[in-house]
Amino acid sequence: MILAMVRHGQTFYNSNGIVQGRVNIPLNENGRKQARNLAQLLIDKNESFDIIASSPLSRAVETAYIISKKFKYNKPLMINHYFIERDFFHLDGKPVEEAMPQTREKGYTYEGYENDELLIERVKNATLRLAEKYSNQKILLVAHSHVIKALRIYANPEKYAFTDIIDNTDIIYFEIIGKNIILL
């Protein structure tokens, strides 16, 4: 299975440096434009997808919807709750510059906060379940920064970290062969 993971388009929280986590914030106009531009770029590259999927948060669903319309995708979007953003818990709604230093500490824990190990395990297992169900298919999945980072870290922990930046509507490809998740 090929998994093309896309970070959702920009939101008001993104443009103002606020941690969103699981707060359900819609795209702003720039985020909608980013989604349309990414869809057009993929169409221009003759990309195609068997399935278009999304995290359940509205910013991801709206990004996936905009992409699906540009692709004239005529099936329902697949919503997968296992790809929801990290539960930042007490850090949701705080300025990024205040919250992120804590989350970047190796081994950071806080009651209610989804730590790195839990997040990586959740995203890895969700990806392997997708691959079992949709082997030999190509899926575009709109998710979130920390979800995509978690899968990159799982695929190559020596090269990637949660401190890496993934911009809105960046797309990162993975190939899943059996139980192996390979970053393309």
C-alpha positions in Angstrom: 0.0 0.0 0.0 1.1 3.5 -0.7 0.1 6.1 1.9 0.3 9.8 0.9 0.0 11.7 4.2 -1.0 15.4 3.8 -1.0 17.9 6.6 -4.3 19.9 6.6 -4.5 23.4 5.3 -3.9 26.4 7.5 -6.2 27.5 10.2 -6.6 30.7 12.3 -4.7 28.9 15.1 -1.8 28.0 12.7 -1.5 31.5 11.4 -1.5 32.9 15.0 0.9 30.3 16.5 -1.6 28.6 18.8 -1.5 24.9 19.7 -4.6 23.2 18.2 -4.3 19.6 19.2 -7.8 18.2 19.2 -9.5 21.6 19.3 -11.8 21.5 16.2 -10.7 24.6 14.2 -11.8 25.0 10.6 -9.6 26.1 7.7 -9.1 29.8 7.1 -9.2 31.1 3.5 -5.5 30.6 3.0 -5.9 27.0 4.1 -8.6 26.4 1.5 -6.4 27.9 -1.1 -3.5 25.7 0.0 -5.8 22.6 -0.4 -6.9 23.7 -3.9 -3.2 24.3 -4.9 -2.1 21.0 -3.6 -4.9 19.2 -5.4 -4.0 21.0 -8.7 -0.3 20.1 -8.2 -1.1 16.5 -7.7 -3.4 16.5 -10.8 -0.7 18.2 -12.8 1.6 15.3 -11.8 -1.0 12.8 -12.9 -1.4 11.4 -9.4 -4.4 9.2 -8.6 -5.7 7.7 -5.4 -8.0 4.7 -4.8 -9.1 6.2 -1.5 -9.2 9.7 0.0 -9.3 9.6 3.8 -9.1 12.0 6.7 -8.8 12.5 10.4 -12.2 13.4 12.0 -11.2 17.0 12.8 -12.9 19.5 10.6 -9.6 21.1 9.3 -8.5 17.7 7.9 -12.0 16.8 6.6 -12.3 20.1 4.8 -8.9 19.8 3.2 -9.7 16.2 2.1 -13.0 17.4 0.7 -11.5 20.2 -1.3 -8.9 17.8 -2.7 -11.6 15.2 -3.5 -13.7 17.7 -5.4 -10.7 18.8 -7.5 -10.0 15.1 -8.3 -13.7 14.5 -9.1 -13.5 11.7 -6.5 -17.0 10.2 -6.4 -16.8 8.1 -3.3 -17.4 9.1 0.3 -14.4 10.3 2.2 -13.1 7.7 4.6 -12.9 9.1 8.1 -10.3 7.4 10.4 -10.3 8.4 14.0 -7.0 6.7 14.7 -5.3 9.5 12.7 -6.7 12.4 14.9 -4.0 14.8 16.1 -2.0 14.2 19.3 -3.9 14.9 22.5 -1.9 17.9 23.8 -4.4 18.1 26.7 -3.3 21.0 28.9 -1.4 22.6 26.1 -4.3 23.1 23.7 -5.0 26.8 23.0 -1.6 27.9 24.4 1.0 29.8 22.2 3.3 27.4 20.4 6.4 29.1 21.8 5.2 28.4 25.3 3.9 24.8 24.7 6.3 23.3 22.2 9.5 23.4 24.3 7.8 21.1 26.8 6.6 18.6 24.1 10.1 18.6 22.5 11.7 17.4 25.8 12.6 13.7 25.4 10.3 11.6 27.4 7.9 14.5 28.3 4.8 13.2 30.2 1.8 14.8 31.8 -1.4 13.2 33.0 -3.8 13.3 30.0 -1.1 14.2 27.5 -0.4 11.7 24.7 3.3 11.1 25.0 5.6 10.3 22.1 5.6 6.6 22.6 1.8 6.4 22.8 1.4 8.5 19.7 3.9 6.6 17.6 2.3 3.3 18.6 -1.2 4.5 17.8 -0.2 5.8 14.4 1.9 2.8 13.5 -0.9 0.4 14.4 -3.5 2.4 12.5 -1.2 2.5 9.4 -0.7 -1.3 9.6 -4.5 -1.9 9.9 -5.0 0.3 6.8 -2.4 -1.7 4.9 -4.1 -5.0 5.9 -7.5 -3.8 4.7 -6.3 -1.9 1.6 -3.2 -3.7 0.3 -2.1 -2.8 -3.1 -4.0 0.5 -3.0 -2.9 4.1 -2.9 -4.5 6.2 -0.2 -4.3 10.0 0.3 -4.9 10.6 4.0 -5.2 14.2 5.4 -4.0 14.3 9.0 -1.9 16.5 11.3 1.6 17.5 12.0 2.4 15.3 14.9 0.6 12.3 13.4 2.8 12.6 10.3 5.9 13.2 12.4 5.1 10.1 14.4 5.0 7.9 11.3 8.2 9.4 10.0 9.9 8.8 13.3 8.7 5.2 13.4 10.0 4.7 9.8 13.4 6.3 10.4 14.0 7.3 14.1 17.7 8.2 13.4 16.7 10.8 10.8 13.4 12.3 12.1 12.1 14.0 15.3 9.1 15.8 16.6 11.1 19.0 16.3 11.0 18.8 12.5 8.6 21.2 10.7 5.8 19.9 8.5 4.0 22.8 6.8 0.4 23.0 6.0 -0.5 20.8 3.0 3.0 19.2 2.9 2.7 15.7 1.5 4.8 12.8 2.6 4.7 9.3 1.0 5.1 6.0 2.7 5.0 2.4 1.4 3.7 -0.3 3.6 4.9 -3.8 2.8 3.8 -6.4 5.3 4.7 -5.0 8.7 7.3 -2.6 7.2 6.6 1.1 6.9 9.0 2.7 4.5 9.4 6.5 4.0 9.6 7.2 0.2 
